[in-house]
Amino acid sequence: MFKILIKIAVIALTVILAGRFLPGVSVDNYLIAGLVGLVLIVLNVTVKPILKLLTLPISIMTLGLFKLVINTGIVFLAALIVPGFELDGIITAFIFGIIVSIVSTIIEKVD
């Protein structure tokens, strides 16, 4: 339970920093950032495995690069779910997804 809260907090901090430094990302406040972190974790646990399974042939043909498209879709879905979190376009969502993926990977490796 404590690890999940830490992961949500770190992703929320990442969302806040991306909102400040990445043009095209708008986060209204810290509560919204925490909610985005929670939604991203829930989507990554529930929706992402299903999408990975459904797109396995495409992912194999692209040597795994299609996972970046899945990450971008997950970020867009989070922006649709959470009011107060907005993305200007697909490039912004793509870069934001890469940043969150890197931070999530680092968190997983530290545990």
Residue pairs with C-beta under 8 A, 6 or more apart in sequence:
3 111
4 41
6 107
7 37
7 41
7 104
7 107
8 34
8 37
8 38
8 41
9 34
9 37
10 37
10 103
10 107
11 36
11 37
11 40
11 41
11 100
11 103
11 104
11 107
12 30
12 33
12 34
12 36
12 37
13 33
14 37
14 99
14 100
14 103
15 27
15 33
15 36
15 37
15 85
15 100
16 27
16 30
16 33
18 25
18 27
18 96
18 99
18 100
19 25
19 26
19 27
19 33
22 92
22 95
22 96
22 99
23 88
23 92
24 87
24 88
24 89
24 91
24 92
25 86
25 87
25 88
25 92
25 96
26 85
26 86
26 87
27 33
27 36
27 84
27 85
28 84
28 85
29 84
32 82
32 83
32 84
32 85
33 85
35 82
35 84
35 85
36 78
36 82
36 85
39 78
39 81
39 82
40 74
40 75
40 78
40 100
43 74
43 77
43 78
44 74
44 104
47 74
47 77
48 70
48 74
51 70
51 73
51 74
52 59
52 67
52 70
55 66
55 70
58 66
59 65
59 66
59 67
68 94
68 97
68 98
71 94
71 97
71 98
71 100
71 101
72 90
72 93
72 94
72 97
74 97
75 87
75 93
75 96
75 97
75 100
76 87
76 90
76 93
78 85
79 85
79 86
79 87
79 93
87 93
87 96
